Amino acid sequence: MSNIHKFKVEAIEGHRECAKVTIDGEQCLCSSYKIEHYAGSLPRVDINLAVDVQYEHDAEINIVNLHEIASLIDKKTFKEFCRVWEEVHNEA
């Protein structure tokens, strides 16, 4: 599976500090993104997906967009994610 996606950033009129970000035509909420592009290679975009939850109760968390997340992650990034997950959950 390729990790190449259509990444689009559009200015939001009247809000210089904000932008509309879409990946493969789907709008996403990012807290930041960094584009790195060198001559002769495809651009690389690092994104921080934003999660803005204002709710405080015990709850079971179910991530419902796993398919979308998985479609954006290549094998190397997935392995890094697993390493970080094990570190966070002390399961190394």
N, C-alpha and C positions, 0 to 999 in steps of 0.2 A: 504494500500500500504506500502510495506517495504521500508526503507531507506537504505538498504544494497546494495552496488554497488561494482563492480570490480574496484579497484584502483591500478594502476601500475605506477611505477617510474623507468625509465631507464636512466643510465648515457649517456651523449653525449660525444663520444670520443674526446679528445682534449679540452674539455670545462668543467673543474671540477665544476665550479660554476653554470652550467646549467643542466637541466634534462628534459627528455621527459615525460610528464604526460598524462596518458589516464584514462578515467573513462568510464566503460562499453564499452571499445574498441574504444571510440572516443577521439581523442587527444584534449586537452584543453590547453589554455595559462593561466598559474597561475603566479602571482607575488610572491606567497609563499604558502607553505603548512606545516602543523605540524601534525606529527603522534604521537598519544598517545595510548599505548598498555599496558594493565595490564593483568597479568596472570588470566586465567579463563574467559576473556571477549573478545569480538571482538575489533579489533583496531578502533580507532576513528581518522578521518582525518579532520582537519580544513583547508579549502583552501580559498585563496583570488584570485578570477578570475581577470585577467588583462584586462584592456581596454586601448588600445594605439591608440588614435585618434589624428591626427594632421590635423585638418580642422576647420576653424573658419568662420562660416556664420550662419545666422538664418536658422534653419531647423526643420522640424517635425521629431521627433525621433520615430521610430517604432522598437521595439525589436522583431526580427523575430524568435529567438530560444526559445520562451516561453515554448514550449513542453519539450525541453531538460532541461531548468531550473526547471520547475515544476517536472520533473521526478527525480531530485536530492534532492528535498526539502520534508521533512516530514511535517505533520500537525503542529507540535509545531514550527518548523522553519518558516513555512509560516505565522503563527500567529505573530511571532516575526517580520518578514519582514513587515507585515501590520502595526504593531505598529510603527516601525521605519519609514515607508513610511508616515504615518499620522504625525509623529513628524517632518519629513523633510519638508512636505508640509503644516505644521501648520493647520492640520485638525483634531486635537484631540478632 
